Every structure is written in C-alpha cells, then in structure tokens.
Amino acid sequence: MLKFASFKTIATMISSSYPSFSLPPKSSFPPMPSLSAATVFLRPLSSAPMGDDSGMDAVQRRLMLEDECILVDENDKVVGHDTKYNCHLMEKIEKGNMLHRAFSVFLFNSKYELLLQQRSATKVTFPLVWTNTCCSHPLYRDTELIDENALGVRNAAQRKLRDELGIPSEDVPVDEFTPLGRILYKAASDGKWGEHELDYVLFIVRDVNLSPNPDEVKDIKYVNPEQLRELVRKADGGEEGLKLSPWFKLIVDNFLLEWWDRVHKGTLNEAVDMKTIHKLT
C-alpha cells in the first residue's frame, strides 16, 4: 500500500525550499461564529423527498419539488421560502410551525353563479374534493411577492386560473380581482400531507372561457346559493361520497353567503377587510 506524507510534512518541505511560504499561526484564524436561533426559515441543503413517493404523479411531483412557496409568520410577514413539497409535509408543519401564503379564488359568472372545481385524483393534498374556483399559492418570485394591494397574490391567481382551468389571462384581468380578506387555518389531508396556510380570499365576476387541465381538475360546475347549500348538506352527511376542501368549508361557514349576497347587491366593497387575519379552525 502506498503511503503519503502528511500535509504538515509537505508544508514544512515547501517552506524550507521557499522561505516566503509558511503556514499561518493557529491564532491567526478567525474564531467560528456561535450559532443562534435563525430569524428566517432557510431551505435545507438537500431538498430530496422524504419517504417513498413512487406513486406520486409525475406532474404533481415536479410542481412539488420545483415550486417555491412564500413562508410567512402569523402576521403575514415574509420570513423565507421553501419547496411546495416541504411546505405540505405535516411533520414540518407540526414541528416547525411552517406557514405559507396561499389564495382562494371565487369566480362568478354574469348570472352570479359560482364556479366550483373538483380536484383531480392525482393531487397530493385533498384529491377529489370539491372546492372553490381555484386554490393555490403565490410563488417566491418578484411578480408574486408584491404586497401593495395584494398585487402579487392577484398575479398568482391569474396565472393559476390559466394553468388549472385554461382561462385566458385576458378573461381575468388582474385589476378585476377584489381581495376581501385573509384567513389562517391548518388541516391534515392524510398522515403525511396537509395544509397550514395564510389564505387570501379573492372574488371576481367575469364570464370566462374554460379548458380544464386534467392534471389539476377532475370536474367543474356552476352553482347558485341554493345548489351550494345542497352540496354542503350532502358533504356534511357523507352522501354520494362528496367531500369539500377544509379551506372552502371554513369560508362557506363564516363568510361566503353574506359576501355572495353583496355581489348581487353591488355592495361587495363594503365587506373588504384586509387588516384582519381571521384564525379559523
């Protein structure tokens, strides 16, 4: 077996041959900084998935690993960013209280019917549940981090309405969204996945062209208030296997019907409250 001289021996040999070269004294190295609690959430060095995700749909897997959600505190102050994958792991949500920014779009047509979607079977969290028009996340990018008048969230909503439902951007102009309020909630989807979101609620009234993306959406339908009440009744009673997303149910139970009535009456702006963050359970 070959043996090699130690670094110290080699350095001594070089130093004797070249007097200008010498190792600095130990005391010249700066001391290592002490570690303290971080003030922001930083992404781990490795974003490798935890556990066996072999059954995850390829499109959803790519989105989970590539999309970077915006991490916030309970006052909606940005504190960092992390992958969509990590943000939806219940282990990280429970242990690190990881909270990310989200939005829920409620789109009404000119007859004031609300567009609902049933999430696709390949969705990682809450597959096949019925929910509001579009629910997703602003990403950690310049155009979706703009806090003024919730512009970043509105930009993200326009993007996801196109990605999920095929709605052209010109059908849902950013300026037509009305940010109504914010809710904070936590919900487990299964043993591994869940949600912990600070969710912006956006209303928009537009007649739109639709071409749902089957990777995201299984079904869609427009409903009036009475039809929504019937859907909720069936879901509450476990009829027909109907399930509602937890964020949608919270918004229905606490705000939706009153706000919907204001859409009819043209008084929606009177309900806007972007100062309060409603903590719902």
Secondary structure as GFF3:
##gff-version 3
##sequence-region A 1 281
A	DSSP	alpha_helix	7	17	.	.	.	ID=ss1
A	DSSP	three_ten_helix	26	28	.	.	.	ID=ss2
A	DSSP	alpha_helix	58	66	.	.	.	ID=ss3
A	DSSP	beta_strand	68	72	.	.	.	ID=ss4
A	DSSP	beta_strand	78	83	.	.	.	ID=ss5
A	DSSP	alpha_helix	84	87	.	.	.	ID=ss6
A	DSSP	alpha_helix	90	96	.	.	.	ID=ss7
A	DSSP	beta_strand	100	108	.	.	.	ID=ss8
A	DSSP	beta_strand	114	119	.	.	.	ID=ss9
A	DSSP	beta_strand	130	131	.	.	.	ID=ss10
A	DSSP	beta_strand	134	136	.	.	.	ID=ss11
A	DSSP	three_ten_helix	142	144	.	.	.	ID=ss12
A	DSSP	three_ten_helix	148	150	.	.	.	ID=ss13
A	DSSP	alpha_helix	151	165	.	.	.	ID=ss14
A	DSSP	three_ten_helix	169	171	.	.	.	ID=ss15
A	DSSP	three_ten_helix	174	176	.	.	.	ID=ss16
A	DSSP	beta_strand	178	188	.	.	.	ID=ss17
A	DSSP	beta_strand	194	205	.	.	.	ID=ss18
A	DSSP	beta_strand	217	223	.	.	.	ID=ss19
A	DSSP	alpha_helix	225	236	.	.	.	ID=ss20
A	DSSP	three_ten_helix	239	241	.	.	.	ID=ss21
A	DSSP	alpha_helix	246	251	.	.	.	ID=ss22
A	DSSP	pi_helix	252	256	.	.	.	ID=ss23
A	DSSP	alpha_helix	257	265	.	.	.	ID=ss24
A	DSSP	three_ten_helix	268	271	.	.	.	ID=ss25
A	DSSP	beta_strand	277	279	.	.	.	ID=ss26
###
